[in-house]
Amino acid sequence: MSKNKEIGRKGEALALEYLINKGFIILERNYRYGRLEIDIIGQIENTIVFVEVKTRRSKRYGYPEEAVDDKKTDHILSCADHFIYQHQWDGDIRFDIISIILNPEVLIEHIEDAFY
């Protein structure tokens, strides 16, 4: 496994633990629609939350959340549309980013309503 994939998996595991500790019910991990993917889909109360996890070893090349550009946002929105249709969900939805920096200590920032 490449170093970047390893870092990504570690970040997703940390994000999953973080969300569960905040009371989220995890509905899906690595939800796929064609070539599109959403890292985590969770539910908190009556809201489905689509979560993009970005992990970096340091801030040397910027903050992890800065990697969620317009193209990535469009992919997440398209994939979420499929999930919503597939599950006939008509409640509230939200799009969050969990930004994780691993060194020198683990820093987790949860950005709610990051885009829509």
Backbone as a chain_set.jsonl record, in Angstrom:
{"seq": "MSKNKEIGRKGEALALEYLINKGFIILERNYRYGRLEIDIIGQIENTIVFVEVKTRRSKRYGYPEEAVDDKKTDHILSCADHFIYQHQWDGDIRFDIISIILNPEVLIEHIEDAFY", "coords": {"N": [[0.853, -1.177, 0.0], [0.53, 2.229, -0.799], [2.225, 5.069, 0.679], [0.632, 7.391, 0.852], [-1.976, 6.313, 0.661], [-2.01, 4.805, 2.967], [-1.815, 6.812, 4.927], [-4.223, 8.115, 4.386], [-6.091, 6.104, 5.055], [-5.573, 5.845, 7.774], [-6.369, 8.376, 8.635], [-9.124, 8.274, 7.986], [-9.965, 6.27, 9.755], [-9.482, 7.551, 12.212], [-11.27, 9.698, 11.912], [-13.709, 8.337, 11.814], [-13.85, 7.198, 14.387], [-13.927, 9.594, 15.842], [-16.4, 10.7, 14.957], [-18.228, 8.735, 15.829], [-17.853, 8.978, 18.579], [-19.01, 11.463, 18.887], [-21.641, 10.862, 18.679], [-22.708, 10.05, 16.261], [-24.402, 7.866, 14.006], [-23.059, 5.491, 11.99], [-23.591, 5.062, 8.645], [-22.532, 4.349, 6.159], [-19.32, 3.5, 4.822], [-16.826, 4.623, 2.679], [-18.589, 4.914, 0.461], [-19.707, 4.159, -2.765], [-20.477, 5.319, -6.011], [-20.44, 4.506, -9.126], [-17.48, 5.799, -10.316], [-17.225, 7.586, -8.313], [-16.893, 8.641, -4.881], [-17.77, 8.727, -1.418], [-16.374, 9.384, 1.667], [-17.363, 8.924, 4.364], [-20.634, 8.295, 5.465], [-22.925, 9.437, 7.643], [-25.349, 9.588, 10.34], [-26.89, 11.968, 12.33], [-29.121, 12.634, 14.716], [-31.88, 13.749, 12.95], [-30.565, 14.123, 10.559], [-28.754, 13.413, 7.653], [-25.354, 13.084, 7.126], [-22.797, 13.812, 4.959], [-19.502, 13.061, 4.707], [-16.328, 14.235, 3.993], [-13.051, 13.223, 4.303], [-9.932, 14.53, 4.933], [-6.524, 14.093, 5.125], [-3.299, 14.912, 6.284], [0.263, 14.776, 6.679], [1.499, 16.961, 7.748], [1.291, 20.6, 8.054], [2.747, 21.623, 6.077], [2.292, 21.818, 3.275], [-0.03, 23.229, 3.234], [-3.405, 23.407, 4.596], [-5.353, 20.457, 5.196], [-8.093, 20.537, 4.377], [-8.096, 22.344, 2.304], [-7.701, 20.928, 0.033], [-10.113, 20.131, -0.917], [-11.537, 20.863, -3.591], [-13.488, 22.585, -6.183], [-14.106, 20.63, -8.1], [-13.905, 18.221, -6.627], [-15.915, 18.73, -4.764], [-18.174, 18.785, -6.467], [-18.183, 16.081, -7.257], [-18.719, 14.81, -4.817], [-21.272, 15.861, -4.274], [-22.75, 14.763, -6.431], [-22.5, 12.02, -5.914], [-23.741, 11.926, -3.418], [-26.343, 12.658, -4.178], [-27.108, 10.321, -5.51], [-27.091, 8.477, -3.358], [-29.11, 9.578, -1.744], [-31.349, 9.34, -3.453], [-31.367, 6.532, -3.837], [-31.944, 5.633, -1.251], [-34.29, 6.868, -0.747], [-34.403, 9.18, 0.822], [-35.767, 11.918, 2.523], [-35.233, 13.783, 4.373], [-33.25, 16.118, 6.323], [-30.003, 17.134, 5.13], [-26.392, 17.307, 5.198], [-23.135, 18.575, 4.483], [-19.958, 17.836, 5.414], [-16.507, 18.421, 6.306], [-13.786, 16.636, 7.518], [-10.806, 17.485, 8.777], [-7.544, 16.43, 9.121], [-4.456, 16.517, 10.733], [-1.452, 14.886, 11.159], [1.077, 15.182, 12.386], [2.997, 17.385, 14.485], [1.463, 16.299, 16.491], [-1.738, 14.679, 16.691], [-4.2, 16.448, 15.096], [-7.537, 17.256, 14.847], [-10.016, 18.687, 12.944], [-13.329, 19.522, 12.652], [-15.348, 20.5, 10.183], [-18.35, 21.748, 9.837], [-21.181, 21.91, 7.618], [-19.654, 22.5, 5.289], [-19.884, 22.846, 2.563], [-22.4, 23.116, -0.017]], "CA": [[0.0, 0.0, 0.0], [1.332, 3.453, -0.865], [2.263, 5.882, 1.905], [-0.536, 8.276, 0.861], [-3.167, 5.512, 0.983], [-1.883, 4.448, 4.382], [-2.163, 8.024, 5.679], [-5.655, 8.309, 4.193], [-6.833, 5.11, 5.848], [-5.418, 6.207, 9.188], [-7.231, 9.531, 8.851], [-10.525, 7.847, 7.971], [-10.211, 5.553, 11.005], [-9.57, 8.579, 13.26], [-12.52, 10.442, 11.696], [-14.794, 7.442, 12.181], [-13.871, 7.167, 15.853], [-14.353, 10.937, 16.262], [-17.84, 10.847, 14.709], [-18.949, 7.834, 16.738], [-17.797, 9.603, 19.909], [-19.929, 12.612, 18.891], [-23.006, 10.362, 18.651], [-23.149, 9.717, 14.907], [-24.605, 6.497, 13.561], [-22.365, 5.368, 10.705], [-24.417, 4.352, 7.674], [-21.676, 3.831, 5.079], [-17.915, 3.907, 4.697], [-16.363, 4.519, 1.299], [-19.768, 4.706, -0.394], [-19.345, 4.371, -4.161], [-21.426, 5.393, -7.115], [-19.529, 4.549, -10.269], [-16.105, 6.126, -9.904], [-17.311, 8.592, -7.26], [-16.863, 8.058, -3.542], [-17.901, 9.549, -0.212], [-15.616, 8.677, 2.695], [-18.231, 8.47, 5.455], [-22.003, 8.814, 5.522], [-23.421, 9.205, 8.996], [-26.596, 10.242, 10.705], [-26.966, 12.556, 13.664], [-30.528, 12.987, 14.854], [-32.624, 13.565, 11.702], [-29.754, 14.668, 9.473], [-27.732, 12.588, 7.025], [-24.145, 13.895, 6.953], [-21.814, 13.287, 4.018], [-18.239, 13.543, 5.269], [-15.072, 14.076, 3.259], [-11.929, 13.224, 5.241], [-8.651, 14.89, 4.329], [-5.464, 13.878, 6.104], [-1.951, 15.273, 5.876], [1.284, 14.544, 7.704], [1.827, 18.246, 8.358], [0.712, 21.762, 7.363], [3.788, 22.131, 5.172], [1.719, 22.143, 1.964], [-1.35, 23.811, 3.449], [-4.348, 22.672, 5.428], [-5.971, 19.363, 4.442], [-9.388, 20.901, 3.784], [-7.874, 23.124, 1.086], [-7.68, 19.989, -1.095], [-11.479, 19.902, -1.383], [-11.774, 21.906, -4.598], [-14.809, 22.562, -6.82], [-14.299, 19.333, -8.766], [-14.175, 17.243, -5.574], [-17.235, 19.067, -4.237], [-19.162, 18.304, -7.451], [-18.22, 14.622, -7.176], [-19.403, 14.452, -3.568], [-22.691, 16.19, -4.446], [-23.338, 13.77, -7.343], [-22.56, 10.753, -5.199], [-24.774, 12.096, -2.393], [-27.636, 12.602, -4.868], [-27.407, 8.909, -5.744], [-27.422, 7.879, -2.066], [-30.422, 10.103, -1.338], [-32.334, 8.699, -4.328], [-31.362, 5.095, -3.556], [-32.535, 5.393, 0.062], [-35.549, 7.624, -0.652], [-34.266, 10.082, 1.976], [-36.353, 13.238, 2.29], [-34.932, 14.613, 5.536], [-32.159, 17.083, 6.219], [-28.675, 16.653, 4.769], [-25.314, 18.259, 5.457], [-21.843, 18.184, 3.936], [-18.892, 18.218, 6.337], [-15.135, 17.996, 6.057], [-12.949, 16.413, 8.694], [-9.428, 17.794, 8.422], [-6.668, 15.805, 10.109], [-3.01, 16.672, 10.601], [-0.92, 13.816, 12.005], [2.312, 15.499, 13.092], [3.67, 16.548, 15.463], [0.419, 15.605, 17.245], [-2.948, 14.534, 15.874], [-5.154, 17.551, 15.185], [-8.751, 16.978, 14.085], [-10.944, 19.817, 12.847], [-14.594, 19.137, 12.023], [-15.949, 21.673, 9.544], [-19.741, 21.447, 9.516], [-21.737, 22.714, 6.516], [-18.489, 22.966, 4.551], [-20.367, 23.252, 1.244], [-23.745, 22.595, -0.328]], "C": [[0.897, 1.239, 0.0], [1.235, 4.234, 0.446], [1.035, 6.8, 1.989], [-1.817, 7.525, 1.201], [-3.174, 5.127, 2.459], [-2.28, 5.63, 5.272], [-3.664, 8.285, 5.579], [-6.49, 7.359, 5.024], [-6.742, 5.413, 7.341], [-6.332, 7.382, 9.523], [-8.707, 9.15, 8.886], [-10.881, 7.091, 9.247], [-10.344, 6.532, 12.171], [-10.877, 9.367, 13.153], [-13.725, 9.612, 12.118], [-14.954, 7.39, 13.697], [-14.386, 8.496, 16.415], [-15.867, 11.095, 16.12], [-18.672, 9.96, 15.631], [-18.975, 8.419, 18.146], [-18.703, 10.82, 20.028], [-21.392, 12.169, 18.782], [-23.554, 10.039, 17.272], [-23.407, 8.215, 14.789], [-23.957, 6.424, 12.184], [-23.207, 4.492, 9.779], [-23.579, 3.683, 6.593], [-20.261, 4.336, 5.258], [-17.518, 3.678, 3.256], [-17.503, 4.15, 0.35], [-19.415, 5.072, -1.833], [-20.573, 4.426, -5.051], [-20.579, 5.578, -8.372], [-18.115, 4.78, -9.782], [-16.061, 7.167, -8.79], [-17.362, 7.919, -5.894], [-17.079, 9.131, -2.483], [-17.264, 8.753, 0.914], [-16.508, 8.089, 3.779], [-19.607, 9.103, 5.283], [-22.528, 8.43, 6.897], [-24.745, 9.907, 9.22], [-26.479, 10.731, 12.133], [-28.355, 13.154, 13.777], [-31.235, 12.736, 13.525], [-31.874, 14.11, 10.485], [-28.771, 13.615, 8.97], [-26.549, 13.505, 6.725], [-23.166, 13.148, 6.051], [-20.47, 13.91, 4.39], [-17.071, 13.215, 4.343], [-13.947, 14.204, 4.283], [-10.653, 13.549, 4.465], [-7.58, 14.839, 5.412], [-4.11, 14.244, 5.499], [-0.992, 14.964, 7.022], [1.645, 15.828, 8.432], [1.104, 19.355, 7.587], [1.675, 22.326, 6.317], [3.232, 22.572, 3.813], [0.305, 22.693, 2.078], [-2.221, 22.915, 4.306], [-5.049, 21.603, 4.599], [-7.26, 19.753, 3.725], [-9.248, 21.728, 2.502], [-7.843, 22.239, -0.162], [-9.084, 19.666, -1.612], [-11.844, 21.061, -2.311], [-13.17, 21.744, -5.206], [-15.101, 21.217, -7.479], [-14.647, 18.255, -7.74], [-15.557, 17.478, -4.976], [-18.328, 18.568, -5.177], [-19.289, 16.788, -7.399], [-18.979, 14.161, -5.935], [-20.908, 14.711, -3.699], [-23.39, 15.171, -5.341], [-23.508, 12.424, -6.647], [-23.647, 10.803, -4.116], [-26.172, 12.047, -3.005], [-28.05, 11.156, -5.097], [-27.817, 8.226, -4.437], [-28.826, 8.293, -1.629], [-31.536, 9.442, -2.146], [-32.475, 7.215, -3.982], [-32.079, 4.768, -2.247], [-33.844, 6.156, 0.284], [-35.559, 8.563, 0.567], [-34.885, 11.426, 1.643], [-36.16, 14.161, 3.491], [-33.79, 15.581, 5.258], [-30.861, 16.387, 5.819], [-27.655, 17.742, 5.063], [-24.03, 17.688, 4.871], [-20.734, 18.743, 4.829], [-17.535, 17.782, 5.789], [-14.489, 17.749, 7.414], [-11.509, 16.506, 8.221], [-8.521, 17.254, 9.523], [-5.205, 16.056, 9.74], [-2.38, 15.727, 11.621], [0.303, 14.193, 12.829], [2.415, 16.971, 13.413], [2.684, 15.825, 16.395], [-0.805, 15.525, 16.34], [-3.893, 15.703, 16.147], [-6.335, 17.233, 14.282], [-9.628, 18.217, 14.128], [-12.163, 19.337, 12.053], [-15.27, 20.401, 11.5], [-17.352, 21.279, 9.102], [-20.233, 22.397, 8.423], [-20.619, 23.31, 5.66], [-18.855, 23.451, 3.145], [-21.756, 22.676, 1.056], [-24.043, 22.799, -1.779]], "O": [[1.9, 1.288, 0.712], [0.286, 4.075, 1.214], [0.462, 6.97, 3.065], [-2.654, 8.034, 1.946], [-4.219, 5.126, 3.11], [-3.0, 5.457, 6.256], [-4.304, 8.635, 6.571], [-7.484, 7.762, 5.628], [-7.716, 5.255, 8.077], [-6.989, 7.388, 10.563], [-9.457, 9.649, 9.725], [-11.984, 7.253, 9.77], [-11.217, 6.367, 13.023], [-11.514, 9.669, 14.162], [-14.661, 10.139, 12.718], [-16.06, 7.522, 14.22], [-15.185, 8.513, 17.352], [-16.538, 11.564, 17.04], [-19.702, 10.39, 16.151], [-19.999, 8.362, 18.827], [-19.123, 11.179, 21.129], [-22.289, 13.011, 18.792], [-24.749, 9.779, 17.13], [-22.712, 7.403, 15.4], [-24.283, 7.222, 11.305], [-23.496, 3.336, 10.088], [-23.889, 2.573, 6.162], [-20.024, 5.432, 5.766], [-17.845, 2.642, 2.677], [-17.402, 3.215, -0.444], [-18.89, 6.154, -2.095], [-21.549, 3.698, -4.871], [-20.07, 6.666, -8.641], [-17.613, 4.043, -8.934], [-14.981, 7.583, -8.37], [-17.811, 6.781, -5.763], [-16.639, 10.272, -2.622], [-17.578, 7.577, 1.099], [-16.424, 6.898, 4.081], [-19.726, 10.294, 4.992], [-22.569, 7.255, 7.261], [-25.197, 10.708, 8.402], [-26.031, 10.009, 13.024], [-28.72, 14.063, 13.031], [-31.195, 11.615, 13.017], [-32.491, 14.511, 9.498], [-28.046, 13.002, 9.755], [-26.719, 14.576, 6.141], [-22.763, 12.02, 6.335], [-20.32, 15.132, 4.388], [-16.862, 12.062, 3.966], [-13.894, 15.174, 5.038], [-10.346, 12.908, 3.46], [-7.71, 15.455, 6.469], [-3.823, 13.921, 4.346], [-1.392, 14.9, 8.185], [2.05, 15.796, 9.594], [0.405, 19.097, 6.608], [1.428, 23.388, 5.745], [3.661, 23.59, 3.268], [-0.469, 22.629, 1.123], [-1.827, 21.814, 4.69], [-5.313, 21.818, 3.416], [-7.488, 19.339, 2.588], [-10.184, 21.8, 1.706], [-7.946, 22.738, -1.283], [-9.226, 18.998, -2.636], [-12.38, 22.084, -1.884], [-13.938, 20.875, -4.793], [-16.228, 20.727, -7.416], [-15.569, 17.467, -7.95], [-16.289, 16.525, -4.71], [-19.311, 17.984, -4.721], [-20.399, 16.263, -7.489], [-19.783, 13.232, -6.0], [-21.722, 13.884, -3.288], [-24.511, 14.758, -5.042], [-24.545, 11.773, -6.781], [-24.382, 9.835, -3.924], [-27.085, 11.462, -2.422], [-29.214, 10.804, -4.902], [-28.79, 7.473, -4.416], [-29.626, 7.461, -1.2], [-32.551, 9.031, -1.585], [-33.59, 6.71, -3.85], [-32.747, 3.739, -2.146], [-34.432, 6.097, 1.364], [-36.575, 8.718, 1.244], [-34.575, 12.016, 0.608], [-36.831, 15.186, 3.615], [-33.419, 15.822, 4.109], [-30.647, 15.214, 6.125], [-27.986, 18.923, 5.165], [-23.863, 16.472, 4.776], [-20.59, 19.957, 4.981], [-17.436, 16.902, 4.933], [-14.627, 18.551, 8.337], [-11.054, 15.724, 7.386], [-8.696, 17.571, 10.7], [-4.78, 15.84, 8.605], [-2.727, 15.758, 12.801], [0.549, 13.586, 13.871], [1.924, 17.772, 12.617], [3.052, 14.832, 17.021], [-0.886, 16.231, 15.335], [-4.325, 15.919, 17.279], [-6.161, 16.969, 13.092], [-9.945, 18.733, 15.199], [-12.041, 18.82, 10.942], [-15.705, 21.256, 12.271], [-17.523, 20.565, 8.114], [-19.771, 23.532, 8.314], [-20.645, 24.5, 5.346], [-18.215, 24.353, 2.605], [-22.228, 21.865, 1.852], [-25.121, 22.431, -2.245]]}, "num_chains": 1, "name": "protein.A"}
